[in-house]
Amino acid sequence: MPLPTHAWERKPLAAGLYLVATPIGNLADITLRAVHTLALVDAVACEDTRQSAHLLTALGLHKPLLAVHEHNEREGAQKVVERLQRGERVAYISDAGTPAVSDPGAALVQAVREAGCRCLPLPGASSALAALSVAGDVSKRGFRFIGFLPAKGSERAAALQAAVMDACSVVLFESPHRVEALAAELARACPARPLTVARELTKQFEAIHTLAAGEWPAWLAADPNRRRGEFVLVLHGTVTGPSAAPQATGPGSPGHAQPSTPEEQAAHRVLAILLQDLPVKQAATLSAEISGLPKKRLYQWALDLKDAQGEGVADA
């Protein structure tokens, strides 16, 4: 039985850059429109030419491939722009999922727009949205996409602290060689907060499990297979405010107010960034000037952040 002919199949493909979402594991998740577009474009810009060649071969397609990845995106973008200015149609695909979100592509889109060329999105597979849809998070506070946290040091500690202080759902990515460290960090920071662990989404060994963050390290340790593959994590939002976020353990901290409003959460994130390079008092003062919140409150949050990082308050 032939597939129905859609309106977009009857129209010629106009010149422009087409951001095409590709499967994150299961080839069947490619959309009909994506296949149609990839068949008609003049070239395919991609994150990895070898991986993209395998995808196109599986779809029965053969196209000129242009490497545009994180190490050459600015230069590669100019080559794409030159093609578009000649009236060509170019698709851009990342290794998996929707381009320009966690993968390269944003700089390419910016260059194309600055050149006055068209840029069109073709929606499709997204590991972040797939994990959110199956998390069953009932907080209904929206979500914040973080992706991969910084690898180490105070920058990682500050980013993690900002994430667990957020009242909305937070989406994180993690690789198998760092997943145990992240599990331990989340268990310490917000042990009671629900966490959905999605591993190898859409692939043969896909596994999805929801548990309290404090239970995650033991759950990982119970089976070596649970530490394999790529992870998408949904730290569920707080239903009645950030009461599930960590309570500081520094002097005088029990019972003091934690960030709850969007303005307070934004100020807390700014504070966490400033603390990477500034002393506590100076970071608190600047955060208060930026946000308009009381300096005393921001100073206490700064002490909490330093305490959570195990750095003490000698520089206060």
Salt bridges, closest charged atoms under 4 A:
ASP42 OD2 - ARG89 NE 3.23
ASP48 OD1 - ARG50 NE 3.53
GLU70 OE2 - HIS71 NE2 3.69
GLU88 OE1 - ARG83 NH1 2.77
GLU88 OE2 - ARG86 NH2 3.37
ASP137 OD1 - HIS236 ND1 3.88
ASP166 OD2 - ARG144 NE 2.63
ASP166 OD2 - ARG269 NH1 3.09
GLU174 OE2 - ARG156 NH2 3.59
GLU174 OE1 - ARG178 NE 3.54
GLU180 OE2 - ARG227 NE 3.78
GLU185 OE1 - ARG156 NH2 2.96
GLU200 OE2 - LYS203 NZ 3.77
GLU264 OE2 - ARG297 NH1 2.72
ASP304 OD2 - HIS256 NE2 2.64
GLU311 OE1 - LYS306 NZ 2.84
ASP315 OD2 - LYS306 NZ 3.89
